[in-house]
């Protein structure tokens, strides 16, 4: 098996291992099963304090209509793309060492801080053979954030690199299991950035949970932090296995 490709059976196995650790760490992940089906997904909710940047996000030369923002990362006009630089922890640390530490809230020069309720889902993509992160965000009054507001809440440490390292896009799509509108981190480059992670683990004979490693890279882009304790408590059984999960 190509170690960079994740089949659905191993996806479920990795999710089961992540759930076991989450229960120990009280990190809030659960497995949701679609009624009347064997299909399911990982789910977590979190309350975050963020700053929505008040400056315009979209290029004024492009269309300002949110409904015209295409959902394919290959078909978006450049000026309308919401590009996400997927960065490793060391590169993020390099940007923050000289800045004041914060409590996880997004900090920008303009905008107002507000509490938002985030809902994160991790699903398996048969098309890309990778996990996919879906999410949505609401104000405490129940209003859904627009795509532009979601983009504006992405931490500046990621946005500064967007022109240099555009590895992915945030798109608005229909949830494949729920049929509801969700934002999604498009998986078109997942294999590309996961390959060196998995290869290094294999070379060093270290156990690796594909879903956990992947989540530690993509999660922080949209405010979903993965506690370091997941890695320090990683059990040898966390390596990819053909064993079918419960």
N, C-alpha and C positions, 0 to 999 in steps of 0.2 A: 504494500500500500504506500502511495505517495504520502510522506509524513506531513506535507503541507496541505493536503486535502482532507477534509473532515466529512465522513459520511454521517448519516442521521443516527445510526446506532451509537457511534462513538460520541456524537453530540449529546445524546441523552445520558450516556455514561458520565461525561464530563459535567453535565448539569447536576446529576445526582451527587457527585462528589462535591461540587460547589455548594449545593443545598446542605449537605452534612456539615461543612465548615461554617456556613452561614448560621445554622442553628446553634453551633457552639459559640460563635462570636456575636450572636443576636444581631445580625446585620439586616434582617428583614426580607430576605429573598424567599419566595414561595413558588411552587409549581402549580400552574393553573391548567386544568383540563377542559377542553371545549366540550360542552354538553352534547352527548350523543355521538362522541367521536373519541378516538384514541390520541388525537393531536393535542399538544399542549405547549406551554411556553413558561419561561421564568418571568416573574413579576416582582417589582419592588416599587414602593412609593417613598417619597422624601420631601420634606419641607425645606426649601432653600431661600436664603435672603440674597437677592441679586440686584444689580443695577442695570436698568434698561437704558442703553445709550440713546440720547435724544438726537444725535446727529444722523443725517440720512445714510442709509445703507446701500440702496440701489443706485446704480449709475443713472443719472437723470436723462441720459441720451437713450436709455433703453425704456421698455414699457414699464410703467409703474403699477400695472394691474397684477395683483398677486395671483389671480386665476390664470395668468398667462405664463407663470413660472413652470416650465416643464419639469417632469419628475425623473427624466433620464439624465445621468451625468454626462452622457455623450451628446445630448441634443440641446442642452442649455446654451443660449448665447453667452459669450464670455462675460458681458457686462451684467448679466442677471444671475450668474452662478453664485451660490453660497458655498464657498470653498472652505474646507476644514483641513488644517495641517495636523496630521496625526503624529504626535511627538512622543519620544520616550521620556521617562522620568528625569533622566540626567539633563536633557536639553531644557526641560522646564525649570529645573533647579538652577541652571546657569543664569536664567533670566530673573529669578526671584531672589537670588542671594543678596543683591545690592538694594533690594527694595524692602520696605516694611512688610513684616509678615502679616497676613490677614487670617480671618477665621473661615475662609472658604468662600466668602462672598466675592462676586465679581466687582472689580473696581475700575472705573473709567472716569475721565475728566468731567463728563457731563452726564446728567441723567438723574433719576430718582430711585432710591433703594426701595424694594418692596418684597414681601414674602410671597413665594410662589409654591404651589403644590405640583411636584413632578411625579409622573408615573412612567416607569421604565419597563419595557418588555424585551426579552431576548428570544428570538425565534430562529429556526433553522431554514436556510435558503437552499432548496434543492438545485436551483439554477446555478448558484455560485459555490455550492458545497462549503458554506461557511456560516457562522452565526451572523445574525443581523440585529442591530439595536434599534428598536422603535421606542418613541417616547412622546409624551404630550405634557403640556404645562398649563396650569390654571391660576388665576388670581384667587385670593381667598373669597372673593365674591362670586366665583364660578365662571368667570370669563376666560375663554381659551386664548392663549397667546397666538398672534399671527406669526407667519414665517419670518417676517422682518424683525419682530420683537425677539423671537428665539435667536436669530442670528446676532442681534444686538447684545444679548445676554451672554454670548460666548466669551470666555475670559480673554482679555487683551493679549495675554502671553501667547495664545494660539493665533489670534487674528494678525499679530505682527508678522507671522511667518507665511501667511496665506499666499502671497504672490510668489514666494520662493519655494514653497513646498506644498503645493495643492494636491494632497493625496486622496481627498474624498469630498463628498458634497452632502449637505443636509437637504432633504427633499420632503415634500408633503405628499403622502401616499395613503391609500386605503390599507388598513390593517388586514393582512391576508386571512386571518382567522375570525376577526370580530367584525370586519366590514365597516369600520369607523375610521375617520381621518386621523392619522398619526404622522409625526415627523419621523424620518428614518435617516440613519447614517448609511449611505449607499455602500454596498460591499464590493464594488468593482475592483478595489485595490487591496482587499484583505489578504489574499494569498501573497501578494508582493511584500507587504510589511511583516507578515507572520513567518515567512520563509527563514530569514536569518535568526529569528527568535527560536524557532524549533530546531534549526540546524545547530545552533550553539548549545542548546540543551542536550541534543543527541551526542554531540562531540564530547561534552563534559559528563555524559552518563547521568544526567540529572532528570528527575521526574518532572513532567510538565502537564498541566491541565490546559488544553488548547483554549477552552472557553474562558478560563480565568486569565490566562496570559493576554488573550485578545481583548478582554474587557478592561484590563489595566491600561491598555493603550487607547482605546476609543472612548471609554467612559468619562475621563476627565474633560474631554472636549465639550461635553454637555453637562458638566457639573456632577457626574457620577463617579465619586472617588472609591477606589478599592483599598481597604485597609491593608497595611503591610503585613498584618498578622496572617492573612491568607497564605502568603508565601512562606512565612516562618513556620507555619503549621502544616505545610504541604507534605502529604504522605506519599510514599513510593507508589501507592495504588493510583495516584492521580495521573500517571502517565496514560497515554492513549491505549485502550485495550479493546479487544473484540468482545469482551464480556457484555452481555445485554443487561441494561439497568433494570431496576424494579419498575 
